[in-house]
Amino acid sequence: MRFLFVPYYSFFQDTRFAPSKRSRLLARFTPLGILQLMASLARVFSPSDDQKLIDVNGSCAETVPALLADTIGELSRHIAGDGSGVVVGFQTIANSLDLSVHLAGQIKSAYPRAVVVLGGPGTAATAAPIMERFAWIDAVLTGEADHSIAQLYELVTGRRAAVEVTGLLWRTDTGAVVSGPPAHHVDNLDELPLPLYAAFPDLAEVAAVGIEAGRGCPYNCSYCSSTQFFQRRYRTKSPERIVAEVRALRSLIPVRVVHFVHDNLLANRHWMEGFCRYVGGLDAGDRFLWTCDGRLDNIPGELATQMRAAGCIRLYCGIESGSARMHRLIGKRLDLPRAFMALAKVLDTGMELVTSFMYGFSDETPEDLELTLERMREAAVAGAEVQFHALAPIPGTAETRALGPRLVFDEEMRSNLVQRPGFGQMTELIAADPEVFSAHYRYPPAYFTRDDCRALEQLLVPFLLSTPWTALLLRPYFGGSYLALLEPLRRVCAASPASGGRLPAWKLLAWIDELAPLIADTLLYEVRHGRGGARGRVGVPDLRAAIRIRTPRGDRERWLRFDVPALIADLRRGIAVTDEARYLMYGRGDS
């Protein structure tokens, strides 16, 4: 018997820039779920059995058809005849589930006797409709499959009945679908065998190798699929087990940075404190750098310091909304004041911090979105990297159920969480089945047009994050609203058709200068220094070029008409700007 495992396709998106500028490359990652299942299978295999991982994300092809063709070609090298004696398992997530389903159909057509199985988070709420609508899928494994995979092996080798396999939906020879008992959750993750890291090709090429630090999340956010997949069963591995996995990796490759995979590794403060003490006590040769995900309001200041001392260099935190009302409605209930106090403390330790925000929730109002934009601006000023996403309605989540028939499919306006190069057959598949492929749909807020959404994501947010003090100074000119900037920013772009939808530098500068020269100088200063001199540098490339044109010689700051650093210092202290003359630095003159 041969098992072939195919990870999900993971398209990388750099959310700091407009979609036209985002990378089209695949993100290479260690598919830990598959490597863990392969370790479990290795325990029960006979000498004649084998298994292989097909690294679909190792390709840098620019089009989806090319990626699929590469994957089919690689699979075909390991499947003989009609596919007898072969199981092809597809790991799935919601944002590339369509590709997995389509690819599974291609393999089943070419090798009708192969057993085609889907599993992973992408099938958490879609297992039944997938089996109902796609006849080429032989089975779906739901939930955690650490025990189910060995039972599936016994099924395909004739030693177990389908109804005895936990978490399984199975298509019989007659076409009927039968199911086994619910999936078994592993309570003690330390009991699992070490993942089969050696099965991953070119492991050393992965930037930050992943290690599963635990599973589940105790929270119940309405937009997240973790709740349904792990059923809020929060677990962590012991520090000793995690370090053992790092050592196992280091026996294969020189590991410098490890990413701990866990939906919310910070939910248990006492575990994290113990982990930091344990890692801090290791010999210098055993120490390593690491990154993780968690909630900001779970990090008191002293814990941030302990994490940095233990080797944490980067933290990813979902903030999602700047509105306390929305946090109550979506079930996240983040303590925003506490979270932003922690944000500053984390950055003060020298750790990098990535924050994620979203819009498009079912009950969101313009006022909620304004609060989100302001919190994004504050995070950018503090020096955090800020991501901004449209909600991707994950199948089966409470948020998707609430949106229901209001979801629409617009291939050009999918969430940037699922955006990728187009493919006609995928469009047809997605459009025909909103229940299974809802992640590719959008909920257009009632107060926004399609063009408003595009302008928000491609014009206003990049402008806000690149020049946060300029945006703050502009806000009072438009009734205290960032969203009111959408129309003038669109007009600036429309006045320069060759701009390709980006903010043309000189027209933007001229427009702002007409409102207030002080703001124009602030814009120039911010682009020159990056976020008003704060940590990090995110700029608008064509505005950088404008500075070179506007300040043809000498130190650029000498050409400022106002004392912008003093202005920004006052803004940081919360001092209102009421008099431009107060910040006059040089004579108006010609700049």
C-alpha positions as CSV (number, residue, x, y, z in Angstrom):
1,M,0.0,0.0,0.0
2,R,1.2,3.5,-0.9
3,F,0.0,6.7,0.7
4,L,0.7,10.0,-1.1
5,F,0.0,13.2,0.8
6,V,-0.7,16.6,-0.9
7,P,-0.5,19.8,1.3
8,Y,-2.9,22.7,0.6
9,Y,-1.8,25.4,-1.7
10,S,-0.7,28.5,0.3
11,F,-0.6,31.7,-1.7
12,F,1.5,34.4,-0.1
13,Q,0.1,37.9,0.0
14,D,2.0,41.0,1.1
15,T,-0.9,43.0,2.5
16,R,1.1,46.2,2.8
17,F,0.6,47.0,-0.8
18,A,-2.3,47.0,-3.4
19,P,-3.2,43.6,-4.9
20,S,-1.5,44.4,-8.1
21,K,1.8,44.6,-6.2
22,R,1.4,41.5,-4.1
23,S,3.6,38.6,-4.6
24,R,2.2,35.8,-6.7
25,L,4.6,33.2,-5.2
26,L,3.5,30.3,-3.1
27,A,4.4,30.3,0.6
28,R,6.5,27.3,1.4
29,F,5.8,25.9,4.8
30,T,6.2,22.7,6.8
31,P,2.8,20.8,6.6
32,L,2.9,19.7,10.2
33,G,-0.5,17.9,10.1
34,I,0.7,15.7,7.3
35,L,4.2,15.1,8.9
36,Q,2.4,14.1,12.1
37,L,0.1,11.7,10.3
38,M,3.0,10.1,8.4
39,A,4.7,9.4,11.7
40,S,1.6,7.7,13.0
41,L,1.3,5.7,9.7
42,A,4.9,4.6,10.0
43,R,4.1,2.8,13.2
44,V,1.6,0.5,11.5
45,F,3.1,0.1,8.0
46,S,4.3,-3.3,6.9
47,P,7.7,-3.5,5.2
48,S,6.1,-3.4,1.7
49,D,4.2,-0.2,2.4
50,D,5.5,3.3,1.7
51,Q,4.4,7.0,1.8
52,K,5.5,10.2,0.3
53,L,4.8,13.9,0.7
54,I,4.3,15.9,-2.5
55,D,5.6,19.5,-1.9
56,V,3.2,21.4,-4.0
57,N,4.3,24.8,-2.5
58,G,7.9,24.3,-3.6
59,S,6.9,25.6,-7.1
60,C,7.1,29.2,-8.1
61,A,4.7,28.9,-11.1
62,E,2.8,32.0,-11.9
63,T,-0.5,30.4,-12.9
64,V,-2.9,28.0,-11.3
65,P,-3.1,25.7,-14.3
66,A,0.7,25.4,-14.2
67,L,0.7,24.6,-10.5
68,L,-1.9,21.9,-10.9
69,A,-0.1,20.4,-13.9
70,D,3.1,20.2,-11.9
71,T,1.3,18.5,-9.0
72,I,-0.4,16.0,-11.3
73,G,2.9,15.3,-13.0
74,E,4.6,14.7,-9.6
75,L,1.8,12.4,-8.4
76,S,1.8,10.5,-11.6
77,R,5.4,9.5,-11.0
78,H,4.3,7.5,-7.9
79,I,1.0,6.0,-9.2
80,A,1.0,3.0,-11.5
81,G,-1.7,1.5,-13.7
82,D,-5.2,2.4,-12.6
83,G,-4.1,3.5,-9.1
84,S,-4.8,0.2,-7.3
85,G,-3.1,0.1,-3.9
86,V,-2.7,3.9,-3.7
87,V,-4.3,6.3,-1.3
88,V,-4.0,10.0,-2.2
89,G,-4.7,12.3,0.8
90,F,-5.3,16.0,0.3
91,Q,-4.8,18.4,3.2
92,T,-7.3,21.3,2.9
93,I,-8.0,24.8,4.1
94,A,-10.9,27.0,3.1
95,N,-9.0,29.4,0.9
96,S,-7.7,26.7,-1.5
97,L,-10.3,24.0,-1.0
98,D,-11.5,24.5,-4.6
99,L,-8.0,23.6,-5.9
100,S,-7.9,20.5,-3.7
101,V,-11.3,19.3,-4.9
102,H,-10.5,20.0,-8.6
103,L,-7.1,18.3,-8.3
104,A,-8.7,15.3,-6.6
105,G,-11.1,15.0,-9.5
106,Q,-8.2,15.0,-12.0
107,I,-6.4,12.3,-10.1
108,K,-9.5,10.1,-9.8
109,S,-10.2,10.5,-13.5
110,A,-6.6,9.4,-14.4
111,Y,-6.4,6.7,-11.7
112,P,-9.9,5.4,-11.0
113,R,-8.8,2.7,-8.5
114,A,-6.9,5.1,-6.3
115,V,-8.6,6.1,-3.0
116,V,-8.9,9.8,-2.9
117,V,-9.3,11.3,0.6
118,L,-9.7,14.9,1.8
119,G,-8.9,16.1,5.4
120,G,-7.8,19.1,7.4
121,P,-9.5,22.3,8.5
122,G,-11.0,23.0,5.0
123,T,-13.4,20.1,5.5
124,A,-14.4,20.9,9.1
125,A,-17.9,22.1,8.1
126,T,-18.1,20.8,4.5
127,A,-17.5,17.1,4.7
128,A,-21.1,16.1,4.1
129,P,-21.8,18.4,1.1
130,I,-18.4,17.5,-0.4
131,M,-19.3,13.8,-0.3
132,E,-22.8,14.6,-1.7
133,R,-21.7,16.8,-4.6
134,F,-18.3,15.5,-5.7
135,A,-18.6,11.9,-6.6
136,W,-14.8,11.6,-7.2
137,I,-14.1,12.0,-3.5
138,D,-13.9,8.6,-1.9
139,A,-13.6,9.7,1.7
140,V,-13.3,12.7,4.0
141,L,-11.5,12.5,7.4
142,T,-12.9,15.1,9.8
143,G,-11.2,16.5,12.9
144,E,-7.9,15.4,14.3
145,A,-6.8,12.3,12.3
146,D,-3.9,11.1,14.4
147,H,-5.8,7.9,15.3
148,S,-8.1,7.8,12.3
149,I,-5.2,7.6,9.7
150,A,-4.1,4.2,11.1
151,Q,-7.7,3.0,11.1
152,L,-8.0,4.2,7.5
153,Y,-5.0,2.1,6.6
154,E,-6.7,-0.9,8.2
155,L,-9.8,-0.1,6.1
156,V,-8.0,0.0,2.7
157,T,-6.1,-3.1,3.5
158,G,-9.3,-5.0,4.4
159,R,-8.9,-5.3,8.1
160,R,-11.5,-2.8,9.4
161,A,-15.0,-1.7,8.4
162,A,-15.6,1.9,7.3
163,V,-18.2,2.5,10.1
164,E,-15.4,1.7,12.6
165,V,-13.1,4.5,11.5
166,T,-13.4,7.5,13.7
167,G,-14.1,10.8,11.9
168,L,-14.6,9.1,8.5
169,L,-17.2,9.7,5.8
170,W,-16.7,6.8,3.2
171,R,-18.3,6.2,-0.2
172,T,-19.2,2.6,-0.7
173,D,-19.1,0.6,-3.9
174,T,-22.8,1.4,-4.4
175,G,-22.2,5.2,-4.0
176,A,-23.8,5.4,-0.6
177,V,-22.0,7.4,2.1
178,V,-21.5,5.9,5.5
179,S,-19.8,7.5,8.5
180,G,-17.9,6.3,11.5
181,P,-17.9,7.5,15.1
182,P,-16.8,11.1,15.9
183,A,-13.1,11.9,15.5
184,H,-10.9,11.3,18.5
185,H,-9.2,14.3,20.1
186,V,-5.7,13.8,21.4
187,D,-5.6,15.1,25.0
188,N,-1.9,14.5,25.7
189,L,0.0,15.7,22.6
190,D,3.3,14.6,24.1
191,E,2.2,11.0,23.4
192,L,2.2,11.5,19.7
193,P,5.3,10.3,17.8
194,L,7.7,13.0,16.6
195,P,6.6,14.4,13.2
196,L,8.4,12.8,10.2
197,Y,10.3,15.9,9.4
198,A,12.7,13.9,7.1
199,A,9.8,13.3,4.7
200,F,9.7,17.0,3.8
201,P,11.9,17.7,0.7
202,D,14.5,20.6,1.0
203,L,13.6,21.3,4.6
204,A,16.4,23.8,4.9
205,E,14.8,26.1,2.3
206,V,11.9,26.9,4.6
207,A,12.5,30.3,6.2
208,A,11.0,29.5,9.6
209,V,10.4,25.9,10.2
210,G,7.2,25.1,12.0
211,I,6.7,23.1,15.1
212,E,3.2,22.3,16.4
213,A,3.2,23.7,19.9
214,G,-0.4,22.7,20.7
215,R,-3.9,22.8,19.4
216,G,-7.2,24.6,19.8
217,C,-8.3,27.9,21.2
218,P,-10.5,28.6,24.2
219,Y,-12.2,31.6,22.6
220,N,-15.2,31.4,20.3
221,C,-14.8,34.0,17.6
222,S,-17.7,34.0,15.1
223,Y,-15.5,34.2,12.0
224,C,-12.9,31.5,12.9
225,S,-12.9,27.8,11.9
226,S,-10.6,26.8,14.8
227,T,-13.6,26.5,17.1
228,Q,-15.4,23.9,14.9
229,F,-12.3,21.9,14.0
230,F,-10.8,21.7,17.5
231,Q,-14.1,22.3,19.4
232,R,-12.4,24.7,21.8
233,R,-10.2,21.9,23.2
234,Y,-7.1,24.0,24.2
235,R,-3.9,22.0,24.6
236,T,-0.2,22.6,24.6
237,K,2.8,20.3,24.4
238,S,5.2,20.3,27.3
239,P,8.3,22.5,27.0
240,E,10.4,19.3,27.1
241,R,8.6,17.9,24.1
242,I,8.9,21.1,22.1
243,V,12.6,21.3,22.7
244,A,12.9,17.6,21.7
245,E,11.3,18.5,18.4
246,V,13.7,21.3,17.9
247,R,16.6,18.9,18.5
248,A,15.1,16.4,16.1
249,L,15.0,19.2,13.4
250,R,18.5,20.2,14.2
251,S,19.7,16.7,13.5
252,L,18.5,17.2,9.9
253,I,19.2,20.9,9.2
254,P,20.7,23.9,11.0
255,V,17.6,25.5,12.5
256,R,17.9,29.1,13.6
257,V,14.3,30.3,13.8
258,V,11.3,28.1,14.7
259,H,7.7,29.2,14.3
260,F,5.4,27.7,16.9
261,V,2.2,26.7,15.2
262,H,-0.8,27.2,17.6
263,D,-3.9,29.3,17.2
264,N,-3.3,31.1,20.5
265,L,-0.2,30.0,22.3
266,L,-0.6,32.9,24.8
267,A,-3.9,31.8,26.2
268,N,-2.3,30.0,29.1
269,R,0.0,32.6,30.7
270,H,1.4,30.1,33.3
271,W,2.4,27.7,30.5
272,M,4.2,30.5,28.6
273,E,6.0,31.6,31.7
274,G,7.1,28.0,32.4
275,F,8.2,27.6,28.8
276,C,10.3,30.8,29.0
277,R,12.0,29.6,32.2
278,Y,12.7,26.2,30.6
279,V,14.2,27.6,27.4
280,G,16.1,30.2,29.3
281,G,17.8,27.5,31.3
282,L,19.1,25.6,28.2
283,D,22.7,25.6,27.3
284,A,23.8,28.2,24.8
285,G,24.1,25.5,22.1
286,D,20.5,24.4,22.6
287,R,19.0,27.9,22.5
288,F,17.0,29.0,19.4
289,L,14.9,31.9,18.1
290,W,11.2,31.5,17.8
291,T,7.9,33.2,16.7
292,C,4.3,32.5,17.7
293,D,0.7,33.7,17.5
294,G,-1.6,34.9,20.3
295,R,-3.8,37.6,21.7
296,L,-2.3,40.9,22.8
297,D,-4.5,41.2,25.9
298,N,-3.0,37.9,27.2
299,I,0.4,39.6,27.5
300,P,1.3,41.5,30.6
301,G,4.4,43.6,30.3
302,E,6.6,41.3,32.3
303,L,5.6,38.3,30.1
304,A,6.7,40.2,27.0
305,T,10.1,40.7,28.5
306,Q,10.4,37.1,29.5
307,M,9.4,35.9,26.0
308,R,12.1,38.1,24.4
309,A,14.7,36.9,26.8
310,A,13.7,33.3,25.9
311,G,14.3,33.9,22.2
312,C,10.9,35.2,20.9
313,I,11.6,37.6,18.0
314,R,8.2,38.0,16.3
315,L,4.6,37.8,17.4
316,Y,1.4,37.7,15.3
317,C,-1.7,39.0,16.9
318,G,-5.2,39.4,15.5
319,I,-6.9,42.6,16.6
320,E,-9.6,42.5,13.9
321,S,-11.7,45.5,14.9
322,G,-11.1,48.7,16.7
323,S,-14.7,48.7,18.0
324,A,-15.5,47.3,21.4
325,R,-19.1,46.9,20.2
326,M,-17.9,44.7,17.3
327,H,-15.7,42.6,19.6
328,R,-18.8,41.8,21.7
329,L,-20.8,40.9,18.6
330,I,-18.1,38.7,17.0
331,G,-17.3,36.9,20.2
332,K,-13.6,37.9,20.4
333,R,-14.1,40.3,23.3
334,L,-10.6,41.7,23.0
335,D,-9.8,44.2,25.8
336,L,-8.6,46.9,23.4
337,P,-7.0,49.3,25.9
338,R,-5.1,46.5,27.5
339,A,-4.2,45.1,24.1
340,F,-2.7,48.4,23.0
341,M,-0.8,48.8,26.3
342,A,0.7,45.4,25.6
343,L,1.4,46.3,22.0
344,A,3.7,49.1,23.1
345,K,5.4,46.8,25.7
346,V,6.0,44.1,23.1
347,L,7.6,46.6,20.7
348,D,9.7,48.0,23.5
349,T,11.3,44.6,24.0
350,G,12.6,44.7,20.5
351,M,10.2,42.0,19.2
352,E,8.6,42.4,15.8
353,L,4.8,42.6,16.0
354,V,2.4,41.8,13.2
355,T,-1.2,43.0,13.8
356,S,-4.2,41.9,11.7
357,F,-7.4,43.8,11.2
358,M,-10.5,42.9,9.2
359,Y,-13.7,44.6,7.9
360,G,-16.9,43.2,6.4
361,F,-18.5,41.7,9.5
362,S,-22.3,41.2,9.3
363,D,-23.3,43.9,11.8
364,E,-20.4,46.4,11.2
365,T,-21.3,50.1,10.7
366,P,-19.2,52.9,9.3
367,E,-18.6,54.1,12.8
368,D,-17.1,50.7,13.7
369,L,-14.9,50.8,10.6
370,E,-13.7,54.3,11.6
371,L,-12.6,53.0,14.9
372,T,-10.7,50.1,13.2
373,L,-8.9,52.5,10.9
374,E,-7.8,54.7,13.8
375,R,-6.5,51.6,15.8
376,M,-4.7,50.6,12.6
377,R,-3.1,54.0,12.4
378,E,-2.1,53.8,16.1
379,A,-0.5,50.4,15.6
380,A,1.4,51.7,12.5
381,V,2.7,54.7,14.4
382,A,3.9,52.5,17.3
383,G,5.9,50.5,14.8
384,A,3.8,47.3,14.4
385,E,3.4,45.8,11.0
386,V,-0.3,46.1,10.1
387,Q,-2.3,43.8,7.9
388,F,-5.8,44.6,6.6
389,H,-8.2,42.0,5.2
390,A,-11.7,41.8,4.0
391,L,-13.6,39.1,5.9
392,A,-13.3,35.7,4.2
393,P,-16.5,33.9,5.2
394,I,-15.3,30.4,6.3
395,P,-17.8,27.6,5.8
396,G,-19.8,26.7,8.9
397,T,-18.7,29.7,11.1
398,A,-21.3,31.8,12.9
399,E,-20.4,34.8,10.9
400,T,-20.9,33.0,7.6
401,R,-24.3,31.7,8.8
402,A,-25.3,35.2,9.7
403,L,-24.4,36.6,6.3
404,G,-26.2,33.8,4.5
405,P,-27.8,34.9,1.2
406,R,-26.1,38.3,1.4
407,L,-22.8,36.8,0.3
408,V,-21.9,37.5,-3.3
409,F,-19.2,36.0,-5.6
410,D,-17.1,38.6,-7.4
411,E,-13.9,37.1,-8.7
412,E,-12.1,40.5,-8.8
413,M,-13.2,41.3,-5.2
414,R,-12.4,38.3,-3.2
415,S,-10.8,38.7,0.2
416,N,-7.1,39.2,0.1
417,L,-6.9,36.2,2.4
418,V,-7.8,34.0,-0.6
419,Q,-6.8,36.1,-3.6
420,R,-4.6,34.4,-6.2
421,P,-4.2,34.1,-10.0
422,G,-7.5,33.3,-11.6
423,F,-8.5,30.1,-13.3
424,G,-11.8,29.7,-15.3
425,Q,-12.6,26.2,-14.1
426,M,-12.1,27.3,-10.5
427,T,-14.5,30.2,-11.0
428,E,-17.2,27.9,-12.2
429,L,-16.7,25.5,-9.3
430,I,-16.8,28.2,-6.7
431,A,-19.8,30.0,-8.3
432,A,-21.8,26.8,-8.4
433,D,-21.4,26.0,-4.7
434,P,-21.4,28.9,-2.2
435,E,-21.9,26.5,0.8
436,V,-18.6,24.7,0.2
437,F,-16.6,27.6,-1.2
438,S,-18.0,30.5,0.8
439,A,-14.4,31.7,1.7
440,H,-14.2,33.0,-1.9
441,Y,-17.3,35.1,-1.5
442,R,-17.7,38.6,-0.1
443,Y,-20.2,40.5,2.0
444,P,-20.5,44.0,0.6
445,P,-21.4,46.3,3.5
446,A,-24.6,48.1,3.0
447,Y,-22.9,51.5,3.3
448,F,-20.2,50.6,0.7
449,T,-20.2,50.2,-3.0
450,R,-17.9,47.8,-4.8
451,D,-15.8,50.8,-5.8
452,D,-15.7,51.9,-2.2
453,C,-14.3,48.5,-1.1
454,R,-11.7,48.7,-3.8
455,A,-10.7,52.3,-2.8
456,L,-10.6,51.4,0.9
457,E,-8.2,48.5,0.3
458,Q,-6.1,49.9,-2.4
459,L,-5.9,53.6,-1.7
460,L,-7.0,54.7,1.8
461,V,-5.5,51.9,3.9
462,P,-2.0,52.0,2.2
463,F,-2.1,55.8,2.5
464,L,-3.1,55.6,6.2
465,L,-0.5,53.0,7.1
466,S,2.3,54.6,5.1
467,T,1.7,58.2,6.4
468,P,-0.3,57.9,9.6
469,W,0.4,61.5,10.9
470,T,-0.6,63.0,7.5
471,A,-3.9,61.0,7.6
472,L,-4.5,62.2,11.2
473,L,-4.0,65.8,10.2
474,L,-6.3,65.5,7.2
475,R,-9.1,63.9,9.1
476,P,-10.5,67.2,10.6
477,Y,-10.8,68.7,7.1
478,F,-13.3,65.9,6.3
479,G,-15.6,65.9,9.2
480,G,-13.4,63.8,11.4
481,S,-13.8,60.8,9.1
482,Y,-11.1,58.7,7.4
483,L,-13.8,57.2,5.2
484,A,-14.6,60.7,3.8
485,L,-11.1,60.6,2.3
486,L,-12.2,57.9,-0.1
487,E,-13.7,60.2,-2.6
488,P,-10.9,62.8,-2.9
489,L,-8.3,60.0,-3.1
490,R,-10.3,58.5,-6.0
491,R,-10.5,61.9,-7.7
492,V,-6.7,62.3,-7.4
493,C,-6.3,58.9,-9.1
494,A,-8.9,59.7,-11.7
495,A,-7.1,62.9,-12.6
496,S,-4.1,60.8,-13.6
497,P,-5.3,57.9,-15.8
498,A,-1.7,56.6,-16.2
499,S,-1.4,56.0,-12.5
500,G,-2.9,52.5,-12.7
501,G,-5.1,53.1,-9.7
502,R,-2.2,54.2,-7.4
503,L,-1.9,57.6,-5.8
504,P,0.0,59.8,-8.2
505,A,2.6,61.6,-6.2
506,W,2.5,65.1,-7.5
507,K,-1.2,65.4,-7.8
508,L,-1.6,64.1,-4.2
509,L,1.0,66.6,-3.0
510,A,-0.7,69.4,-4.8
511,W,-4.1,68.5,-3.5
512,I,-2.9,68.3,0.1
513,D,-0.9,71.5,-0.3
514,E,-4.1,73.3,-1.3
515,L,-5.7,72.3,2.0
516,A,-2.7,73.1,4.3
517,P,1.0,73.4,3.5
518,L,1.8,72.0,7.0
519,I,0.1,68.7,6.0
520,A,2.0,68.6,2.7
521,D,5.3,69.0,4.6
522,T,4.2,66.3,7.0
523,L,3.5,64.0,4.1
524,L,7.0,64.6,2.7
525,Y,8.6,64.1,6.1
526,E,6.8,60.9,6.7
527,V,7.7,59.3,3.4
528,R,11.3,60.4,3.9
529,H,11.6,58.9,7.3
530,G,8.9,56.1,7.3
531,R,5.9,56.4,9.5
532,G,6.8,59.7,10.9
533,G,10.2,58.4,12.2
534,A,8.6,55.5,14.1
535,R,9.9,51.9,14.0
536,G,9.6,50.2,10.7
537,R,9.5,51.6,7.2
538,V,6.5,51.4,5.0
539,G,6.4,54.0,2.3
540,V,4.6,54.8,-1.0
541,P,7.2,54.3,-3.7
542,D,6.0,57.0,-6.1
543,L,5.9,59.5,-3.2
544,R,9.6,58.7,-2.5
545,A,10.3,59.7,-6.1
546,A,8.3,62.9,-5.6
547,I,10.6,63.9,-2.7
548,R,13.6,63.5,-4.9
549,I,12.0,65.8,-7.5
550,R,10.8,68.4,-4.9
551,T,14.0,68.5,-3.0
552,P,16.7,68.4,-5.7
553,R,19.7,69.1,-3.6
554,G,21.1,69.0,0.0
555,D,19.5,67.7,3.1
556,R,15.8,67.2,2.4
557,E,14.7,68.4,5.8
558,R,16.2,71.8,5.0
559,W,13.4,72.3,2.4
560,L,10.6,71.8,4.9
561,R,8.6,74.9,5.5
562,F,7.5,73.8,9.0
563,D,9.0,72.1,12.0
564,V,7.4,68.7,11.3
565,P,9.4,66.8,14.0
566,A,8.1,69.2,16.6
567,L,4.6,68.8,15.2
568,I,4.7,65.0,15.4
569,A,6.2,65.2,18.9
570,D,3.2,67.3,20.0
571,L,0.7,64.9,18.3
572,R,2.3,62.0,20.1
573,R,1.7,63.8,23.4
574,G,-1.9,64.4,22.4
575,I,-1.5,68.2,21.8
576,A,-4.0,69.4,19.2
577,V,-2.7,71.2,16.2
578,T,-4.5,74.6,15.9
579,D,-2.0,77.0,14.5
580,E,0.3,76.2,11.5
581,A,2.4,79.3,12.2
582,R,3.5,77.7,15.5
583,Y,5.5,75.1,13.5
584,L,7.1,77.5,11.1
585,M,10.7,76.6,10.6
586,Y,11.9,78.3,7.5
587,G,10.5,81.1,5.3
588,R,7.8,80.0,2.9
589,G,10.0,80.7,-0.2
590,D,10.2,78.3,-3.1
591,S,10.5,74.6,-2.2
